[in-house]
Amino acid sequence: MKSPHQVLKVHQGPAVLLVNEIGYATLRQPESHLLFQVLSVRHDRHRPTVITTNRVFAEWNQIFADDAVADAILDRLAEGAEVFHLEGRSYLETHRRPATRLTPT
């Protein structure tokens, strides 16, 4: 298992970081703070970060361990950000292949 320092280094380095489906699961305090640290360093270094989520900003306090972390993360992400709000069926839903039926032998 990687140490928090190793995780920080790995995720702070890429030219662009994509965080997919934030809010799918609630983050505990250690994970919330680790994500904040990653995003904070990326923000300070002017490194782009792309976030996808099905949650509106008003619900982000339900994702992270506390409101202060949620607010700090949103502050760093929102500064100079371009926010896209998309509606409709998900790509995965519209491109899902039908399950293959197994026939008894």
Secondary structure as GFF3:
##gff-version 3
##sequence-region A 1 105
A	DSSP	alpha_helix	4	12	.	.	.	ID=ss1
A	DSSP	beta_strand	17	19	.	.	.	ID=ss2
A	DSSP	alpha_helix	29	44	.	.	.	ID=ss3
A	DSSP	beta_strand	49	51	.	.	.	ID=ss4
A	DSSP	three_ten_helix	57	62	.	.	.	ID=ss5
A	DSSP	alpha_helix	67	78	.	.	.	ID=ss6
A	DSSP	alpha_helix	91	94	.	.	.	ID=ss7
###
